[in-house]
Amino acid sequence: MPELTTDIRYIKGVGEQRAKALGRLGIRTLGDLLRYFPRAYEDRTAVRPIAELLPEETACVRAMVATDPRLTHVRRGLDLVKLRIVDESDGAEVTFFNQSYVRDQLIKGETYVFYGKAGGTLLRKTFTNPVFEAESRAGTVTGRILPLYSLTHGISNRLVVNAVECALNECGDRIPELLPADITARYELPQIGFAYRNIHFPSDENALALAKRRIAFDEFFVRSCAMQRMHMLQKAARGE
């Protein structure tokens, strides 16, 4: 059974080479991975009608593929897939650069959730290289608050997300509680397991705020204990 001290290379999808790359980020064990907190978050929970999107606005839209995706080989090294999507309010033209595989993933008449930055004009909306997933499976890359991690060469955000999710499932319930129960009760702090899950994968903004507060409290508590111990050792050394 994986533990917090288990080597990161044993996580599904990591392996030897990616483990070396993660090592450059200071991630060598599952515990290191769980303590590697996101640098930012991308809120992909709000679904907007296409008609209400402003140019340069980033959002999710729930839309049906209205045309068969068309693959065009523009030149060597440049392929385009183009299609039109529609919802009850309006439509938009979607273009994918060098992602020819999406031609077979997007089916005319099916509904998907797309996430990306709107382009074009108020009267003619466009999307370029949006992420997407079938409406029935939304919640992996859309419909959620997505954590964004600091990365290094050879490591994608998706790999870290998947690895953290796996680590939480394997040993998230074994993260030690550092705070006495009376402290957590007095300051109305959530349990450490809740904090770690929601610092990585917050269910909403309130859960994220609670997680940040708990983890900040833990860090303050550990520093305070370390300083108190150092003070006691100094007093003992002076014979006081």
NUKOLMI-611992 format. One record per residue: residue number from 1; residue in one letter; x, y, z of N, C-alpha, C in turn. Coordinates in steps of 0.05 Angstrom, whole numbers, plus 32768, in hexadecimal, padded with zeros to 4 digits. Atoms other than C-alpha are relative to their C-alpha. Example, Ala and Ser with C-alpha at 12.3 -4.5 7.8 and 13.67 -1.06 7.14 Angstrom:
2
ATOM  nr rest  n_x  n_y  n_z ca_x ca_y ca_z  c_x  c_y  c_z
ATOM   1    A 8012 7FE8 8000 80F6 7FA6 809C 8012 8018 8000
ATOM   2    S 7FF0 7FE8 7FFF 8111 7FEB 808F 7FF1 8016 800E
***
This chain:
240
ATOM  nr rest  n_x  n_y  n_z ca_x ca_y ca_z  c_x  c_y  c_z
ATOM   1    M 8011 7FE8 8000 8000 8000 8000 8012 8019 8000
ATOM   2    P 7FF0 7FE8 8002 801D 8044 7FEC 7FFF 8010 801A
ATOM   3    E 7FFE 7FEF 7FE9 8034 8071 8025 8009 801C 7FF8
ATOM   4    L 7FF7 7FE5 8006 8047 80BB 8029 801E 7FFF 7FF8
ATOM   5    T 7FE4 8003 8006 8090 80A3 8024 8005 7FF1 7FE6
ATOM   6    T 7FFD 8010 8019 8083 807A 7FE4 800C 8011 7FEA
ATOM   7    D 7FF2 7FF2 8016 80B0 808E 7FA9 7FEB 8008 7FEB
ATOM   8    I 8013 7FF5 8013 808B 80B9 7F77 7FFF 7FF0 7FE6
ATOM   9    R 8000 800E 801A 80A0 808D 7F3C 7FEC 7FE9 7FFF
ATOM  10    Y 8014 8016 8000 806E 8058 7F52 7FE4 8009 7FFB
ATOM  11    I 801B 7FF6 8007 8033 8085 7F44 7FFB 7FFB 7FE3
ATOM  12    K 8008 8005 801C 800E 8072 7F04 8004 8018 7FEF
ATOM  13    G 7FFB 7FEA 8013 8025 809C 7ECA 801A 800F 8005
ATOM  14    V 7FE7 7FF2 7FFA 8066 80B3 7EEA 8018 7FF1 7FF5
ATOM  15    G 7FE9 800F 800A 809E 8080 7EE2 801A 800D 8006
ATOM  16    E 7FE5 7FF7 7FF9 80E9 808A 7EE5 8007 801C 7FF6
ATOM  17    Q 7FF8 7FE7 800C 80F3 80C4 7EB5 7FF0 8018 800B
ATOM  18    R 8010 7FEA 7FF5 80B9 80EF 7ECE 8007 8003 801D
ATOM  19    A 7FF8 7FFE 7FE3 80CE 80DF 7F16 8019 8012 8002
ATOM  20    K 7FE8 7FEF 8000 8112 80FF 7F06 7FF9 801D 7FFC
ATOM  21    A 8008 7FE5 8005 80F0 813C 7EEA 7FF1 800C 8018
ATOM  22    L 800E 7FF7 7FE8 80C2 8141 7F27 8014 8005 8017
ATOM  23    G 7FEC 7FFB 7FEC 8100 813C 7F52 800C 801C 7FFF
ATOM  24    R 7FF6 7FE4 8002 8116 817F 7F36 7FEE 8014 800D
ATOM  25    L 8013 7FEE 7FF2 80D8 819C 7F56 7FFF 7FF9 801E
ATOM  26    G 8000 8008 7FE4 80E9 817B 7F98 7FEB 7FEB 8007
ATOM  27    I 8014 8014 7FFB 80B5 8145 7F90 800D 7FE4 7FFC
ATOM  28    R 7FF4 801A 8002 80D1 8100 7FA0 7FEE 7FEA 800D
ATOM  29    T 8012 8013 7FF3 809B 80DF 7FCB 7FE3 800A 7FFD
ATOM  30    L 801C 7FF8 8001 804F 80DF 7FCE 7FFB 8017 8013
ATOM  31    G 8003 7FEA 7FED 8055 810C 800B 8009 801B 7FF4
ATOM  32    D 7FF7 7FE8 800E 807E 813E 7FE3 7FEB 800A 7FEC
ATOM  33    L 8014 7FF9 8014 804A 813C 7FAC 7FE7 800D 800D
ATOM  34    L 8018 7FF5 7FF3 8010 814A 7FDC 8006 801C 800C
ATOM  35    R 7FF9 7FE5 7FF6 8037 8185 7FF9 8008 8013 7FEA
ATOM  36    Y 7FFA 7FEF 8017 8044 81A1 7FB3 7FE6 800E 7FF8
ATOM  37    F 801A 7FF3 8003 800B 81D3 7FB5 7FFF 8010 7FE5
ATOM  38    P 8004 7FF1 8019 7FEE 81F5 7F77 800A 801D 8003
ATOM  39    R 7FF8 7FE4 8001 800A 8239 7F63 7FE8 8012 7FFA
ATOM  40    A 8018 7FF0 8008 7FC6 8250 7F49 7FE9 7FEC 7FFA
ATOM  41    Y 8017 8011 8007 7F81 8237 7F36 7FF2 800D 7FE8
ATOM  42    E 800F 7FF7 8017 7F56 823C 7EF8 7FE3 7FF6 8004
ATOM  43    D 801C 8006 7FFB 7F0B 823F 7F05 7FF2 7FF9 7FE6
ATOM  44    R 800E 8009 8018 7EE9 8215 7ED0 7FE4 7FF6 8007
ATOM  45    T 801A 8009 7FF7 7EA7 820D 7EF5 7FE9 800E 7FF2
ATOM  46    A 8016 7FF0 800B 7E7F 8245 7ED5 7FFC 7FF9 7FE2
ATOM  47    V 8007 8005 801C 7E5C 8232 7E94 7FF0 8018 7FF6
ATOM  48    R 800C 7FE7 800A 7E4A 826F 7E6A 7FF2 7FFB 7FE5
ATOM  49    P 800B 8001 801B 7E1B 8277 7E2E 8013 800D 7FEC
ATOM  50    I 7FEE 7FF5 8014 7E42 8283 7DEF 7FF9 801D 7FFA
ATOM  51    A 8008 7FE5 8007 7E1A 82C2 7DE0 800A 8015 8014
ATOM  52    E 7FF8 7FEC 7FEB 7E30 82E3 7E22 801E 8003 8003
ATOM  53    L 7FE3 7FFF 7FFD 7E7B 82D7 7E19 800A 801A 7FF3
ATOM  54    L 7FF3 7FE9 800B 7EA6 8314 7E0F 801B 7FF7 7FF3
ATOM  55    P 7FE6 8007 800B 7EE5 8312 7DE3 8016 8000 8016
ATOM  56    E 7FEA 8004 7FED 7F21 82F9 7E0C 7FF6 7FF5 801B
ATOM  57    E 8009 800C 7FE7 7EF4 82DD 7E42 8004 7FE2 8000
ATOM  58    T 7FFB 801D 7FFE 7F07 8297 7E5A 7FEA 7FF4 8011
ATOM  59    A 8017 800C 7FF2 7ECE 826A 7E6D 7FFA 7FE4 7FF4
ATOM  60    C 800A 8019 800B 7EAB 8227 7E63 7FE6 8006 7FF1
ATOM  61    V 801A 7FFF 800D 7E73 821F 7E31 7FF8 7FE3 7FFC
ATOM  62    R 800C 801A 8005 7E45 81E3 7E2A 7FF3 8001 7FE5
ATOM  63    A 800A 7FFD 801B 7E39 81DA 7DE0 8000 7FE7 7FF0
ATOM  64    M 8002 8017 8012 7E27 81A9 7DAA 8011 8005 7FE7
ATOM  65    V 7FF1 7FFE 8019 7E55 819B 7D6F 7FEC 8000 7FE9
ATOM  66    A 8014 7FFC 8015 7E2D 81B5 7D34 8009 7FF7 7FE4
ATOM  67    T 7FF5 8008 801B 7E5B 81A1 7CFA 8014 7FEA 8004
ATOM  68    D 7FEA 8014 7FFF 7E89 8167 7CEB 801B 800F 8001
ATOM  69    P 7FE5 7FF4 7FFF 7ED0 817A 7D00 800E 7FFC 7FE5
ATOM  70    R 7FF2 8001 801A 7EF9 818B 7CC1 801E 8002 8005
ATOM  71    L 7FE3 8000 7FFD 7F43 8179 7CC0 800C 800B 7FE6
ATOM  72    T 7FF2 7FF4 8016 7F6F 81A4 7C93 801E 8000 8005
ATOM  73    H 7FE3 7FFF 7FFF 7FB9 819A 7C85 8009 8019 7FF3
ATOM  74    V 7FF8 7FE7 800B 7FD0 81E1 7C7C 801B 7FFF 7FF3
ATOM  75    R 7FE5 8004 8009 8019 81D1 7C74 800D 7FEC 8013
ATOM  76    R 7FF2 8013 7FEE 804C 81A3 7C92 8003 800C 801C
ATOM  77    G 7FFE 7FF6 7FE5 8048 81AA 7CDD 7FE9 8011 8009
ATOM  78    L 8017 7FF0 7FF8 8006 81CE 7CDD 7FE6 7FF4 7FF5
ATOM  79    D 801A 800B 8006 7FC3 81AB 7CDF 7FEB 8010 8010
ATOM  80    L 8017 7FF2 7FF3 7F80 81CC 7CEF 7FE8 7FEE 8001
ATOM  81    V 801A 800C 7FFE 7F40 81AE 7D08 7FEC 8016 8007
ATOM  82    K 8014 7FEB 7FFC 7F04 81DC 7D02 7FE4 7FF4 8003
ATOM  83    L 801C 8008 7FFC 7EBB 81D4 7D19 7FF1 8017 800C
ATOM  84    R 8011 7FEC 7FF4 7E80 81FB 7D31 7FF1 7FF3 8017
ATOM  85    I 800F 800A 7FE9 7E60 81F4 7D75 7FE9 8014 8005
ATOM  86    V 8017 7FEF 7FFA 7E1C 820F 7D8C 7FF4 7FF9 801B
ATOM  87    D 8011 8005 7FE8 7DF5 8217 7DCC 7FE5 800E 7FFB
ATOM  88    E 801B 7FF5 8004 7DAF 8233 7DD7 8001 801E 7FFA
ATOM  89    S 7FFF 7FE3 8003 7DC9 827B 7DD3 800E 8009 7FE7
ATOM  90    D 7FF0 7FF7 8017 7DFB 827D 7D99 8012 7FE9 7FF8
ATOM  91    G 7FEC 8013 8009 7E33 8259 7D75 801B 800C 7FFF
ATOM  92    A 7FE4 7FF7 8002 7E7E 825D 7D6E 8010 7FEE 7FEE
ATOM  93    E 7FEE 8010 8010 7EB4 8246 7D3F 8018 7FF7 8011
ATOM  94    V 7FEA 800B 7FF0 7EE9 8219 7D5E 8016 7FF6 7FEE
ATOM  95    T 7FE9 8009 8010 7F2F 820D 7D43 8014 7FF3 8013
ATOM  96    F 7FEA 800D 7FF1 7F63 81DC 7D5C 8018 7FFF 7FEE
ATOM  97    F 7FE7 8001 800E 7FAB 81E3 7D46 8010 7FE7 8008
ATOM  98    N 7FEF 8018 7FFC 7FD4 81A3 7D3E 7FF5 7FEE 8015
ATOM  99    Q 800E 8014 7FEF 7FA1 8179 7D63 7FED 7FF0 7FEF
ATOM 100    S 8011 800E 8014 7F88 814E 7D2A 7FEF 7FEB 800D
ATOM 101    Y 800F 8015 7FF2 7F70 8119 7D5B 7FE5 8008 8009
ATOM 102    V 801A 7FF8 7FF7 7F36 8144 7D71 7FEA 7FFD 7FEB
ATOM 103    R 8014 8004 8015 7F15 8139 7D2E 7FEF 7FE7 8006
ATOM 104    D 800E 8019 7FF9 7F03 80F3 7D47 7FF4 8000 801C
ATOM 105    Q 800A 7FFF 7FE5 7EF4 8108 7D8E 7FE7 8011 8003
ATOM 106    L 8018 7FEF 7FFF 7EBF 813C 7D7F 7FEC 7FF7 7FEB
ATOM 107    I 8015 800D 8012 7E7F 811F 7D61 7FE9 8014 7FFC
ATOM 108    K 8017 7FEF 8007 7E4B 8148 7D3D 7FE7 7FF7 800E
ATOM 109    G 8019 8007 7FF2 7E0B 814B 7D66 8004 7FFA 801D
ATOM 110    E 7FFA 8005 7FE4 7E2D 813C 7DA8 8006 801A 800F
ATOM 111    T 7FFB 7FE8 7FF0 7E33 816E 7DE1 8019 7FFC 8011
ATOM 112    Y 7FE7 8000 7FF1 7E75 8180 7E02 8001 8019 8011
ATOM 113    V 7FFA 7FE8 7FF2 7E8E 81B1 7E35 801C 8009 7FF7
ATOM 114    F 7FE7 7FF5 800A 7EC5 81DD 7E18 8009 8016 8013
ATOM 115    Y 7FF5 7FEC 7FEF 7EF4 8209 7E40 8016 800E 7FF1
ATOM 116    G 7FEB 7FF1 800D 7F1E 8240 7E21 7FFA 801E 7FFF
ATOM 117    K 8003 7FE3 8003 7F25 8289 7E0F 7FF1 8007 7FE7
ATOM 118    A 8010 7FF8 8017 7EF1 82A7 7DE2 800F 8015 7FEF
ATOM 119    G 7FF4 7FED 8012 7F0B 82CB 7DA5 7FEB 800B 7FED
ATOM 120    G 8013 7FF5 8013 7EEC 82ED 7D69 7FF4 801A 8009
ATOM 121    T 800F 7FE7 7FF9 7EB8 8323 7D73 7FE7 7FF9 800F
ATOM 122    L 8019 8005 7FF2 7E77 832B 7D99 7FEC 7FF1 7FEE
ATOM 123    L 8013 800C 8012 7E52 8315 7D5A 800A 7FE6 7FF4
ATOM 124    R 7FF5 8019 800C 7E81 82DD 7D44 8015 7FF5 8014
ATOM 125    K 7FEE 800B 7FEB 7E9F 82B5 7D7E 8011 7FEA 7FF5
ATOM 126    T 7FED 8016 8007 7EDB 8287 7D76 800D 7FF5 8019
ATOM 127    F 7FEF 800D 7FEB 7F03 8257 7DA1 8018 7FF3 7FF1
ATOM 128    T 7FE8 800C 800B 7F4A 8240 7D94 800C 7FED 8014
ATOM 129    N 7FF4 8015 7FEF 7F64 81FE 7DB2 7FF3 7FFF 801C
ATOM 130    P 800C 8003 7FE6 7F31 81FA 7DEA 8003 7FE3 800A
ATOM 131    V 8001 801C 7FF5 7F34 81BE 7E19 7FE2 7FF9 8000
ATOM 132    F 801C 8008 8001 7EF4 8195 7E18 7FFE 7FE4 800A
ATOM 133    E 8007 801B 7FF9 7ED2 8157 7E31 7FE2 7FFC 7FFC
ATOM 134    A 801D 8006 8004 7E8F 8135 7E25 7FF0 8009 8018
ATOM 135    E 8010 7FF6 7FEB 7E57 8153 7E4D 7FFB 7FEB 8016
ATOM 136    S 8005 8015 7FED 7E4A 8110 7E6E 8018 7FFA 8012
ATOM 137    R 7FE7 8005 7FF0 7E93 810D 7E87 800D 8019 800A
ATOM 138    A 7FF5 7FE6 7FF7 7E9D 8156 7E9A 8008 7FFE 801D
ATOM 139    G 7FF6 8001 7FE4 7EC5 8160 7EDA 801D 7FFA 8002
ATOM 140    T 7FE3 8006 7FFF 7F0B 814C 7EC6 8010 8018 7FF8
ATOM 141    V 7FF2 7FE8 8009 7F23 8188 7E9E 7FED 8018 7FFE
ATOM 142    T 8013 7FEA 7FFF 7EE3 81B2 7EA1 7FEE 7FFC 8018
ATOM 143    G 8012 8002 7FEA 7EAF 81C0 7ED5 800D 7FFD 801C
ATOM 144    R 7FF3 8003 7FE7 7EE1 81C4 7F0D 8014 8017 8004
ATOM 145    I 7FEA 7FED 7FFB 7F15 81F1 7F2E 8019 7FF1 7FFC
ATOM 146    L 7FE8 800F 8008 7F55 81D9 7F0E 8019 800B 800D
ATOM 147    P 7FE7 7FF6 7FF4 7F97 81DE 7F35 8015 8003 7FEA
ATOM 148    L 7FE9 7FFC 8013 7FD3 81FA 7F0F 801A 7FFF 8010
ATOM 149    Y 7FE7 8005 7FF1 8018 81E3 7F26 8018 800C 7FF1
ATOM 150    S 7FE6 7FF8 800D 805E 81FE 7F1A 800B 7FE6 7FF4
ATOM 151    L 7FF7 8018 800F 807C 81CF 7EE6 801D 8002 7FF9
ATOM 152    T 7FE5 8001 800A 80BE 81BA 7EC9 8000 7FF0 7FE6
ATOM 153    H 7FFF 800E 801A 80D4 819D 7E86 7FF9 7FE3 8003
ATOM 154    G 8008 801B 8000 80B2 815B 7E79 7FE9 7FFA 8013
ATOM 155    I 8016 8004 7FED 807B 8165 7EAC 7FE9 8013 7FF9
ATOM 156    S 8018 7FF0 8006 8035 817C 7E99 7FEF 8004 8018
ATOM 157    N 8012 7FFB 7FE9 8000 8199 7EC6 7FED 7FE8 8003
ATOM 158    R 8012 8017 7FFE 7FD3 815E 7EB5 800D 7FE9 800E
ATOM 159    L 7FF2 8015 7FF2 8008 812D 7ECC 8000 8004 801E
ATOM 160    V 7FFF 7FFA 7FE4 800F 8150 7F0F 7FE4 7FFD 800C
ATOM 161    V 801C 8003 7FF6 7FC2 8154 7F17 7FFA 7FE2 8004
ATOM 162    N 8007 801D 7FFE 7FBB 8109 7F09 8010 7FF3 8016
ATOM 163    A 7FF0 800C 7FEB 7FF5 80F7 7F37 7FF7 8008 801C
ATOM 164    V 800A 7FF7 7FE6 7FDA 8122 7F70 7FE6 7FF2 8007
ATOM 165    E 801A 800D 7FFB 7F95 8104 7F68 8005 7FE3 8009
ATOM 166    C 7FFA 801C 7FF9 7FB3 80BE 7F6B 800C 7FFF 801C
ATOM 167    A 7FF4 7FFF 7FE5 7FDD 80D0 7FA9 7FEB 8005 8015
ATOM 168    L 8015 7FFB 7FEC 7FA1 80EC 7FCD 7FEE 7FE7 8004
ATOM 169    N 8010 8018 7FFE 7F79 80AD 7FBE 800E 7FEA 800E
ATOM 170    E 7FF1 8016 7FF5 7FB1 8080 7FD4 8007 8004 801E
ATOM 171    C 7FF7 7FFC 7FE5 7FC8 80A1 8014 7FF8 801B 800C
ATOM 172    G 8009 7FE6 7FF6 7FA3 80E3 801E 7FF5 7FFE 801C
ATOM 173    D 800B 8004 7FE5 7F83 80C5 805D 8016 7FFB 8014
ATOM 174    R 7FEA 8005 7FED 7FC8 80BA 807C 8011 8019 8004
ATOM 175    I 7FF2 7FE7 7FFB 7FDE 8103 807D 7FFD 8006 801E
ATOM 176    P 8002 7FFD 7FE2 7FEF 810F 80C7 7FF3 801A 8008
ATOM 177    E 800C 7FE8 7FF3 7FC6 813F 80F1 8014 800C 8013
ATOM 178    L 7FEC 7FF3 7FEF 7FF7 816F 8110 7FF3 8010 8017
ATOM 179    L 800C 7FEE 7FEC 7FC6 819A 8136 7FF0 7FF0 8014
ATOM 180    P 8011 800C 7FEC 7FA6 8185 8178 7FE2 8005 7FF9
ATOM 181    A 801C 7FFE 8006 7F5B 817A 8173 7FF3 8019 800B
ATOM 182    D 800C 7FE8 7FF4 7F4C 81B4 81A2 8007 8019 7FF0
ATOM 183    I 7FF8 7FE9 8011 7F72 81E4 8173 7FEE 8001 7FE8
ATOM 184    T 8011 8000 8018 7F4C 81CE 8135 7FE3 8008 8007
ATOM 185    A 801B 7FF9 7FF8 7F0A 81D4 815B 7FFE 801D 8007
ATOM 186    R 8001 7FE4 7FF7 7F1B 8218 817A 8000 8013 7FE8
ATOM 187    Y 7FFD 7FEE 8017 7F2E 8237 8137 7FEF 7FF7 7FE8
ATOM 188    E 8012 8009 8015 7EFA 8211 810E 800F 7FF9 7FE7
ATOM 189    L 7FEF 8008 8017 7F2E 81F1 80E1 7FF7 7FE4 7FF6
ATOM 190    P 8008 801A 800B 7F1E 81B7 80B2 8016 7FEB 8006
ATOM 191    Q 7FED 8016 7FFC 7F40 8173 80B8 8016 8002 7FEA
ATOM 192    I 7FE9 7FFD 8012 7F84 816D 8095 7FFA 7FF2 7FE5
ATOM 193    G 8007 800D 8019 7F69 813B 8062 7FEF 8011 7FED
ATOM 194    F 8011 7FEE 800F 7F34 816C 804C 8011 8017 7FF4
ATOM 195    A 7FF0 7FEA 8009 7F68 81A3 8048 8012 7FF9 7FE8
ATOM 196    Y 7FEE 8008 8016 7F98 817D 801B 7FF0 7FFA 7FE7
ATOM 197    R 8010 8006 8018 7F61 8164 7FEC 7FF7 801A 7FF3
ATOM 198    N 800C 7FE7 800B 7F44 81AA 7FE4 8015 8015 7FFA
ATOM 199    I 7FEB 7FEE 8009 7F86 81CE 7FDE 8008 7FF9 7FE4
ATOM 200    H 7FFA 800A 801B 7F92 81A3 7FA0 7FE7 8001 7FEE
ATOM 201    F 8019 8002 8010 7F4A 8198 7F88 7FE9 800B 800F
ATOM 202    P 8016 7FF4 7FF1 7F1C 81CA 7FA8 7FE5 7FFB 7FF4
ATOM 203    S 801B 8004 800A 7ED2 81BB 7FA3 7FF3 801B 7FFA
ATOM 204    D 800A 7FE5 8006 7EC4 8206 7FA5 8013 8014 800E
ATOM 205    E 7FEE 7FEC 7FF5 7EE3 8248 7FBA 8001 8000 801F
ATOM 206    N 8001 8001 7FE3 7ECD 8240 8002 8012 7FEA 800B
ATOM 207    A 7FEF 8017 7FF8 7EEE 81FB 8008 801D 8007 7FFC
ATOM 208    L 7FE4 7FF8 8005 7F2E 8218 7FEA 800A 8013 8016
ATOM 209    A 7FF8 7FED 7FEB 7F2F 8251 801D 8004 7FF1 801B
ATOM 210    L 7FFD 8010 7FE7 7F25 821F 8057 801A 7FF0 7FFF
ATOM 211    A 7FE8 8011 8003 7F5D 81F2 803C 8019 8012 8004
ATOM 212    K 7FE9 7FEE 7FFD 7F8D 822D 8036 8004 8009 801D
ATOM 213    R 7FFE 7FF7 7FE4 7F7D 8244 807C 800B 7FEA 8012
ATOM 214    R 7FF7 8016 7FF0 7F88 81FF 809A 801E 7FFB 7FFB
ATOM 215    I 7FE4 8006 8006 7FCB 81F4 8076 8012 8017 800A
ATOM 216    A 7FF1 7FE9 7FF6 7FE3 823B 8088 8002 7FFD 801F
ATOM 217    F 8000 8003 7FE3 7FD0 822C 80D1 8014 7FEB 8008
ATOM 218    D 7FED 8016 7FFB 7FF8 81EB 80CF 801D 800B 7FFE
ATOM 219    E 7FE5 7FF6 8004 8035 820F 80B4 8008 8013 8017
ATOM 220    F 7FFB 7FEE 7FEA 8030 8244 80EA 8005 7FF0 801A
ATOM 221    F 7FFE 8011 7FE8 8027 820F 8120 801C 7FF2 8000
ATOM 222    V 7FE6 800E 8002 8065 81E8 8108 8017 8014 8006
ATOM 223    R 7FEB 7FEB 7FFB 8090 8228 8107 8000 8008 801D
ATOM 224    S 8001 7FF8 7FE4 8078 823C 814C 800C 7FEB 8012
ATOM 225    C 7FF5 8016 7FF0 8088 81F7 8168 801E 7FFF 7FFD
ATOM 226    A 7FE3 8002 8005 80CD 81F8 8148 800F 8017 800F
ATOM 227    M 7FF4 7FE9 7FF2 80DC 823E 8164 8000 7FFC 801E
ATOM 228    Q 8002 8005 7FE3 80C4 822A 81A9 8015 7FEB 8009
ATOM 229    R 7FED 8014 7FFA 80F0 81EC 81A8 801D 800B 7FFF
ATOM 230    M 7FE6 7FF4 8002 812C 8214 8191 8006 8012 8019
ATOM 231    H 7FFD 7FEF 7FE9 8120 8246 81C9 8006 7FF0 8019
ATOM 232    M 7FFC 8011 7FE9 811D 820E 81FC 801C 7FF4 8000
ATOM 233    L 7FE5 800B 8002 815E 81EF 81E2 8015 8015 8007
ATOM 234    Q 7FED 7FEA 7FF9 8181 8233 81E7 8000 8005 801D
ATOM 235    K 8000 7FFC 7FE3 816A 823B 822E 800E 7FEA 800F
ATOM 236    A 7FF2 8017 7FF3 8182 81F5 8240 801E 8002 7FFD
ATOM 237    A 7FE4 7FFD 8005 81C5 8204 8220 800D 8015 8013
ATOM 238    R 7FF7 7FEB 7FEE 81CB 8242 824C 7FFD 7FF8 801D
ATOM 239    G 8004 8009 7FE5 81B8 8219 8289 7FEA 800D 800F
ATOM 240    E 8016 7FF2 7FF2 817A 8240 8297 7FE9 7FEC 8007
***
